[in-house]
C-alpha cells in the first residue's frame, strides 16, 4: 500500500502585484528558516521544497505523509 503525500502551502501576499521587493524576499527567508529547522528536527515528518514568487504572491512548499501534523509543526515553528 502506498502512502499519500500531503502538501502544506504557506501563501504570502507581496508588496506589489509582480515578484515583490527585496524586503519581500527577506520576509520569505525569515518565515522559511524556522520551518526548515522544525522539519530538520523531525526526520520523516516532511520536507521543505522551496518557494516561488509571482503574481503578487509568494508560496512556500512543504510535503509530508500527514498533512495535519505537518501544518501544526509549521504553525508552531513561528512561536519559537
N, C-alpha and C positions, 0 to 999 in steps of 0.2 A: 504494500500500500504506500503510495507517495504522500509526502507531507505538503500541505498547501503553503505557499509563501504569501504573506500579507505585506502590504505597503503602508507606511505611515509617512505622509507628506506634510511638511511644515511650509505653509504658504505665507509670504510676506509681501505687502504692498510696498512698492518702491517710491522714491521721491518724485519720479517723473513717469511718463507713460511709455518709456522705452526700456533702456537697460539699466536705469538707475545711476547713481553717482558713486564716487569713491566712498562716501560715508555709508551708502547702502551696502557696498561690498564689505566694509568693516563690520557693519551690523550683522550681516550673514555669518561672517567668520566668528564674531562674538557669540552668536547663537549656536553655531556648529561645535565649537570647542567643548562645551560641557556634554553635548550629545555624544560626540566621539569618545570622550573619556568614559562616560557611563557605559557605552557599548563595549569598550575595551575591557572594562572591569567585569563584565558579564559575558564571557565567551559563550557562544551558542545562542544567545538571546536574539541577536540580529546584527545587521551591518549598516553602516553609513555608506551611501553610494554616491555622494557628491551633491551638487546643486546646479541649477541653471537660472539664468536671468533672461527675461524677455516679456514684452507686452505689459511693462509696468509692474511685474511681479518677479519674485524670486521663489524658487521651490527647492527645499532640502529633501532629499530622498533617503529613506531608511526602509529596510526589508527584514522580515523575520518570520518565524513559524507561528507566533502567537501575537496577533496584532494588538490585542488589549494590553498585554504585559509590555510590549514594545512601546505603545503610546504612553502608558503610565511611567515607564522608565524615562522617556524623553521629557515628559512634563516635570518629573521630579528632578531632572538634571538642572532645571532652571532655578530651583530653590537651594542649591548647594552653595 
